[in-house]
Amino acid sequence: MTAFLAAATSVALVLSGGGARGAYQIGVWKALIELGIDVVAVYGTSVGAINGALIAYGDYDFAEKSWLEVQFEDVMNIPEEMKKILTGNIFEVDWLKALETARDLVETGGIDIGPLREKLKTFLPEEKIRNSKVHYGLVTYCLSDLKPYMLYIEDIPEGMLADYILSSANFPLFKREEIAGKIFIDGGIYSNVPVRMAVERGWENILVVDIGTIGLTDLLNYMRIFREKSHIGYIRPREHFGNVLNFDREVIRKYLIEGYLDTLAYFGKLHGEYYYLTSDEDVLKILFEQLDPTSRDIAATLLGVKIPTYLSAQQQYESYILPRLRFETLALFDEPKKVSLKVLETLARLLKVERLRTYTPYELLEAIVQSTEPKGLLSKVTLQLRYRRLLDFVLFLYNQSCRKQ
């Protein structure tokens, strides 16, 4: 991931829609606070509009607590069978009841989100958001006018902030939001990633947190914006844990952690493409070069390599071991240090090593050693047919290092 904003001390945030995945954006905010990067503006669509208001409000602890404590019933009133469908528990569904529920929802105009309305009006003081040093804006779409509205805080009528936030977050299954006699729907129908709002306000450093999908309007704006600006960074989840309406507390916790770690990685504080490593130290090179000549020959043989014994340990690694590691991981053009990390990450993923925490390269190696029995038939077959040599090589290096301690 290339960090366009590596030296930035302040950013304007653009937050996409994405339902329950929005917890990721709060994790991003936590990392920005720790990094000392000020958020000067925030513009969002759907859940991004809700999170944007939380950020403008300025209380991180409150935002995190709100996400960790949110339950399905805090967002909407919905029968149990429909809740099972929306959260992905389809094997528990009584389909006859579900059909009746669906018919009732169609007749009543959709899912009632009264609980969310009450929460927004109670816990997000409009006056404080209007007076915040963080400039705020949102996107919504008016069905009555058949046109989108990109509204900055000064464009939203006094006393109507919660209504417009709800209109921006009006998921297609929800009852339509009505404001001043006009019907509104989720702003993502027009622009799920409203970069244009930040660009039009003239912000120099823009950080996009994209947890959802990109619409045609967004793609067209990207093409135009990239020609005009270069200081736009993008952060996206490395992994998704649930659908957009899954408010399971463990899923929310994972998104919070992932958003935090992905942001630290984006700004160069962590390394790795899938795991989060505190350094890019080539631990495989270090361990190989610590071996005696006989052990180095055994290690190379496990990897399927014949090495000349007259070469130094460093030359053996760089001229014979490293090219084989490149081949095995298809890291043909990566920097040498990244090849070592890719070996570790490849094996760790295959062995289902815990991902949402930080490791040193050696700690990730230890976790691989402790998880050498892959879970699932596909992982076992892949390990035996594709990565057996790599794993045997890595295990040998680790075991030899332990003997010396």
For each residue, the residues with C-beta under 8 A, 3 or more apart:
1: 265 266 273
2:
3: 6 233 266 267 268
4: 230 231 232 233
5: 8 11 205 207 231 233 267
6: 3 267 268
7:
8: 5 11 37 205 207 231
9: 36 37 38
10: 37 38 39 40 205
11: 5 8 32 37 38 39 40 203 205 206 207 233
12: 39 40 41 42 43 135 198 201 203 205 206 207
13: 28 29 39 41 42 43 44 52 55 206 207 208 209
14: 42 43 44 48 193 194 195 197 198 206 207 208 209
15: 22 25 42 43 44 45 47 48 49 51 52 209
16: 44 45 46 48 188 192 193 208 209 210 211 212
17: 44 45 46 47 48 169 186 187 188 192 211 212
18: 21 22 24 46 47 48 211 212 244
19: 22 46 47 171 212 243 244 245
20: 23 47 242 243 244 245 246 247 251 252 255
21: 18 24 47 211 212 237 240 242 244 255
22: 15 18 19 25 26 47 48 50 51 67 211 255
23: 20 26 27 67 252 253 255 256 259
24: 18 21 27 28 209 211 237 255 256 258 259 262
25: 15 22 28 29 47 48 51 209 211 259
26: 22 23 29 30 51 54 60 63 64 67 256 259
27: 23 24 30 31 255 256 257 258 259 260 261 262 263
28: 13 24 25 31 32 207 209 235 259 260 262 263
29: 13 25 26 32 33 39 51 55 60 63 259
30: 26 27 33 34 60 64 256 259 260
31: 27 28 34 35 259 260 261 263 264 267
32: 11 28 29 35 37 39 263
33: 29 30 36 37 60
34: 30 31 264
35: 31 32 263 264 267 269
36: 9 33
37: 8 9 10 11 32 33 267
38: 9 10 11
39: 10 11 12 13 29 32 42 55 134
40: 10 11 12 133 134 135 203
41: 12 13 134 135 136 137 198 201 203
42: 12 13 14 15 39 51 52 55 56 134 135 136 137
43: 12 13 14 15 48 52 136 137 138 139 194 197 198
44: 13 14 15 16 17 47 48 49 50 51 52 137 138 139 168 194
45: 15 16 17 48 49 138 139 168 186 187 188 191 192 193 194
46: 16 17 18 19 49 50 168 169 171 186 187 188 192 212
47: 15 17 18 19 20 21 22 25 44 50 51 169 211
48: 14 15 16 17 18 22 25 43 44 45 51 52 138 194 209 211
49: 15 44 45 46 52 53 138 139 140 165 168 169 187
50: 22 44 46 47 53 54 120 165 169
51: 15 22 25 26 29 42 44 47 48 54 55 63
52: 13 15 42 43 44 48 49 55 56 136 137 138
53: 49 50 56 57 120 124 129 136 161 165
54: 26 50 51 57 59 62 63 66 124
55: 13 29 39 42 51 52 58 63 134
56: 42 52 53 129 132 134 135 136 153
57: 53 54 62 63 124 125 128 129 132
58: 55 128 132 134
59: 54 62 63
60: 26 29 30 33 63 64
61: 64 65
62: 54 57 59 65 66 123
63: 26 29 51 54 55 57 59 60 66 67
64: 26 30 60 61 67 68 256
65: 61 62 68 69
66: 54 62 63 69 70 123
67: 22 23 26 63 64 70 252 256
68: 64 65 249 252 253 256
69: 65 66 74
70: 66 67 74 75 247 252
71: 74 75 247
72: 75 76 78 83 87 247
73: 76 77 115
74: 69 70 71 115 116 119 247
75: 70 71 72 113 115 116 247
76: 72 73 111 112 113 114 115 116 174
77: 73 111 112 113 114 115
78: 72 82 83 86 111 112
79: 82 83 97 101 104
80: 83 84
81: 84 85 93 94 97 98 101
82: 78 79 85 86 98 101 102 105 111
83: 72 78 79 80 86 87
84: 80 81 87 89 90 92 93 98
85: 81 82 88 89 90 93 98
86: 78 82 83 173 243 245 246
87: 72 83 84 242 243 245 246 247 248
88: 85 242 243 246
89: 84 85 92 93
90: 84 85 93
91:
92: 84 89
93: 81 84 85 89 90 98
94: 81 97 98
95: 98 99
96: 99 100
97: 79 81 94 100 101
98: 81 82 84 85 93 94 95 101 102
99: 95 96 102 103
100: 96 97 103 104
101: 79 81 82 97 98 104 105
102: 82 98 99 105 106
103: 99 100 106 107
104: 79 100 101 107 108
105: 82 101 102 108 109 110 111 173
106: 102 103 109 110
107: 103 104
108: 104 105 112 175
109: 105 106 175 176
110: 105 106 173 174 175 176
111: 76 77 78 82 105 171 173 174 175
112: 76 77 78 108 174 175
113: 75 76 77 116 117 166 174 175
114: 76 77 117 118
115: 73 74 75 76 77 118 119
116: 74 75 76 113 119 120 166 169
117: 113 114 120 121 162 166
118: 114 115 121 122
119: 74 115 116 122 123
120: 50 53 116 117 123 124 162 165 166
121: 117 118 124 162
122: 118 119
123: 62 66 119 120
124: 53 54 57 120 121 129 161 162 165
125: 57 128 129
126: 129 130 158 159 161 162
127: 130 131
128: 57 58 125 131 132
129: 53 56 57 124 125 126 132 136 153 161
130: 126 127 153 161
131: 127 128
132: 56 57 58 128 129 135 136
133: 40
134: 39 40 41 42 55 56 58
135: 12 40 41 42 56 132 152 153 201
136: 41 42 43 52 53 56 129 132 152 153
137: 41 42 43 44 52 150 151 152 153 155 194 197
138: 43 44 45 48 49 52 150 151 164 165 168 187
139: 43 44 45 49 148 149 150 151 168 187 188 190 191 194 197
140: 49 148 149 151 164 167 168 170 184 185 186 187
141: 147 148 149 184 185 186 187 189 190
142: 145 146 147 148 149 182 183 184
143: 146 176 182 183 184 185
144: 181 182 183
145: 142 182
146: 142 143
147: 141 142
148: 139 140 141 142 187 189 190 191 217
149: 139 140 141 142 187
150: 137 138 139 191 194 196 197
151: 137 138 139 140 155 156 164
152: 135 136 137 155 156 197 201
153: 56 129 130 135 136 137 156 161
154:
155: 137 151 152
156: 151 152 153 160 161 164
157: 160
158: 126
159: 126
160: 156 157 163 164 179
161: 53 124 126 129 130 153 156 164 165
162: 117 120 121 124 126 165 166
163: 160 166 167 177 179
164: 138 140 151 156 160 161 167 168 179
165: 49 50 53 120 124 138 161 162 168 169
166: 113 116 117 120 162 163 169 170 177
167: 140 163 164 170 177 179 184 185 187
168: 44 45 46 49 138 139 140 164 165 186 187
169: 17 46 47 49 50 116 165 166 186
170: 140 166 167 174 176 177 184 185 186
171: 19 46 111 174 186 244 245
172: 185 186
173: 86 105 110 111
174: 76 110 111 112 113 170 171 177
175: 108 109 110 111 112 113
176: 109 110 143 170 183 184 185
177: 163 166 167 170 174 183 184 185
178: 181 182 183 184
179: 160 163 164 167 182 184
180:
181: 144 178
182: 142 143 144 145 178 179
183: 142 143 144 176 177 178
184: 140 141 142 143 167 170 176 177 178 179
185: 140 141 143 167 170 172 176 177 189
186: 17 45 46 140 141 168 169 170 171 172 189
187: 17 45 46 49 138 139 140 141 148 149 167 168 190 191 192 194
188: 16 17 45 46 139 191 192 212 213 215
189: 141 148 185 186 215
190: 139 141 148 187 215 217
191: 45 139 148 150 187 188 194 196 215 217 218 221
192: 16 17 45 46 187 188 212 213 214 215 218
193: 14 16 45 208 210 212 214 215 218
194: 14 43 44 45 48 137 139 150 187 191 197 198
195: 14 198 199 206 208 218 221 222 225 232
196: 150 191 199 200 221 225
197: 14 43 137 139 150 152 194 200 201
198: 12 14 41 43 194 195 201 203 206
199: 195 196 202 203 206 225 228 229
200: 196 197
201: 12 41 135 152 197 198
202: 199
203: 11 12 40 41 198 199 206
204: 231
205: 5 8 10 11 12 231 233
206: 11 12 13 14 195 198 199 203 229 231 232 233
207: 5 8 11 12 13 14 28 232 233 234 235
208: 13 14 16 193 195 232 233 234 235
209: 13 14 15 16 24 25 28 48 235 236 259
210: 16 193 214 234 235 236
211: 16 17 18 21 22 24 25 47 48 236 237
212: 16 17 18 19 21 46 188 192 193 244
213: 188 192
214: 192 193 210 218 219 222
215: 188 189 190 191 192 193 218 219
216: 219 220
217: 148 190 191 220 221
218: 191 192 193 195 214 215 221 222
219: 214 215 216 222 223
220: 216 217 223 224
221: 191 195 196 217 218 224 225
222: 195 214 218 219 225 226
223: 219 220 226 227
224: 220 221 227 228
225: 195 196 199 221 222 228 229 232
226: 222 223 229 230 232
227: 223 224
228: 199 224 225
229: 199 206 225 226 232
230: 4 226
231: 4 5 8 204 205 206
232: 4 195 206 207 208 225 226 229
233: 3 4 5 11 205 206 207 208 266
234: 207 208 210
235: 28 207 208 209 210 259 262 263 266
236: 209 210 211 262
237: 21 24 211 240 255 258 259 262
238: 258 262 273 274
239: 258 274 355
240: 21 237
241: 246 251 254 255 258
242: 20 21 87 88 246 248 251
243: 19 20 86 87 88 246
244: 18 19 20 21 171 212
245: 19 20 86 87 171
246: 20 86 87 88 241 242 243 251
247: 20 70 71 72 74 75 87 251 252
248: 87 242 251 252
249: 68 252 253
250: 253 254
251: 20 241 242 246 247 248 254 255
252: 20 23 67 68 70 247 248 249 255 256
253: 23 68 249 250 256 257
254: 241 250 251 257 258 356
255: 20 21 22 23 24 27 237 241 251 252 258 259
256: 23 24 26 27 30 64 67 68 252 253 259 260
257: 27 253 254 260 261 356 357
258: 24 27 237 238 239 241 254 255 261 262 356
259: 23 24 25 26 27 28 29 30 31 209 235 237 255 256 262 263
260: 27 28 30 31 256 257 263 264
261: 27 31 257 258 264 265 270 276 356 358
262: 24 27 28 235 236 237 238 258 259 265 266
263: 27 28 31 32 35 235 259 260 266 267
264: 31 34 35 260 261 267 269 270 276
265: 1 261 262 268 269 270 271 272 276
266: 1 3 233 235 262 263
267: 3 5 6 31 35 37 263 264
268: 3 6 265
269: 35 264 265
270: 261 264 265 276 277 278 358
271: 265 276 277 278 279 280 341
272: 265 275 276 277 341 345
273: 1 238 341 342 345
274: 238 239 345 348 349 355
275: 272 344 345 348 353 355 359 364
276: 261 264 265 270 271 272 355 356 357 358 359
277: 270 271 272 280 341 358 359 360 361 364
278: 270 271 358 359 360
279: 271 360 361
280: 271 277 337 338 341 361
281: 286 337 360 361 362
282: 285 286 336 337 340 361
283: 286 287 340 344 361 362 365
284: 287 288 321 325 340 343 344 394 397
285: 282 288 289 317 322 336 340
286: 281 282 283 289 290
287: 283 284 290 291 397 398 400 401
288: 284 285 291 296 299 313 316 317 321 397
289: 285 286 313 314 317
290: 286 287 400 401 404
291: 287 288 295 296 299 313 397 400
292: 295 296
293: 296 297 309
294: 297 298
295: 291 292 298 299 396 400
296: 288 291 292 293 299 300 307 313 316
297: 293 294 300 301 307 309
298: 294 295 301 302 396
299: 288 291 295 296 302 303 321 393 396 397 400
300: 296 297 303 305 306 307 316 320 321
301: 297 298 304 305 306
302: 298 299 389 392 393 396
303: 299 300 321 324 325 328 389 390 392 393
304: 301 324 389
305: 300 301 320 321 324
306: 300 301 320
307: 296 297 300 311 316 320 321
308: 311 316 320
309: 293 297
310:
311: 307 308 315 316 319
312: 315 316
313: 288 289 291 296 316 317
314: 289 317 318
315: 311 312 318 319
316: 288 296 300 307 308 311 312 313 319 320 321
317: 285 288 289 313 314 320 321 322
318: 314 315 321 322 336
319: 311 315 316 322 323
320: 300 305 306 307 308 316 317 323 324
321: 284 288 299 300 303 305 307 316 317 318 324 325
322: 285 317 318 319 325 326 336 339
323: 319 320 326 327
324: 303 304 305 320 321 327 328
325: 284 303 321 322 328 329 331 339 340 343 390
326: 322 323 329 330 331 332 334 339
327: 323 324 330 332
328: 303 324 325 343 387 389 390
329: 325 326 339 342 343 346 390
330: 326 327
331: 325 326 334 338 339 342
332: 326 327
333:
334: 326 331 338 339 342
335: 338 339
336: 282 285 318 322 339 340
337: 280 281 282 340 341
338: 280 331 334 335 341 342
339: 322 325 326 329 331 334 335 336 342 343
340: 282 283 284 285 325 336 337 343 344 361
341: 271 272 273 277 280 337 338 344 345 361
342: 273 329 331 334 338 339 345 346
343: 284 325 328 329 339 340 346 347 390 394
344: 275 283 284 340 341 347 348 361 364 365 368 394
345: 272 273 274 275 341 342 348 349 364
346: 329 342 343 349 350 387 390
347: 343 344 350 351 368 387 390 391 394
348: 274 275 344 345 351 353 355 364 367 368 371
349: 274 345 346 352 353
350: 346 347 374 379 382 383 387
351: 347 348 368 371 372 373 374 375 379 383
352: 349 371 374 375 379
353: 275 348 349 364 367 368 371
354: 357 367
355: 239 274 275 276 348
356: 254 257 258 261 276
357: 257 276 354
358: 261 270 276 277 278
359: 275 276 277 278 363 364 367
360: 277 278 279 281 363 364
361: 277 279 280 281 282 283 340 341 344 364 365
362: 281 283 365 366
363: 359 360 366 367
364: 275 277 344 345 348 353 359 360 361 367 368
365: 283 344 361 362 368 369 394 398
366: 362 363 369 370 398
367: 348 353 354 359 363 364 370 371
368: 344 347 348 351 353 364 365 371 372 391 394
369: 365 366 372 394 395 398
370: 366 367
371: 348 351 352 353 367 368
372: 351 368 369 391 395
373: 351
374: 350 351 352 379 380 382 383
375: 351 352 379
376: 379 380
377: 380 381
378: 381 382
379: 350 351 352 374 375 376 382 383
380: 374 376 377 383 384
381: 377 378 384 385
382: 350 374 378 379 385 386 387
383: 350 351 374 379 380 386 387 388 391
384: 380 381 388
385: 381 382 388
386: 382 383
387: 328 346 347 350 382 383 390 391
388: 383 384 385 391 392
389: 302 303 304 328 392 393
390: 303 325 328 329 343 346 347 387 393 394
391: 347 368 372 383 387 388 394 395
392: 302 303 388 389 395 396
393: 299 302 303 389 390 396 397
394: 284 343 344 347 365 368 369 390 391 397 398
395: 369 372 391 392 398 399
396: 295 298 299 302 392 393 399 400
397: 284 287 288 291 299 393 394 400 401
398: 287 365 366 369 394 395 401 402
399: 395 396 402 403
400: 287 290 291 295 299 396 397 403 404
401: 287 290 397 398 404 405
402: 398 399 405
403: 399 400
404: 290 400 401
405: 401 402
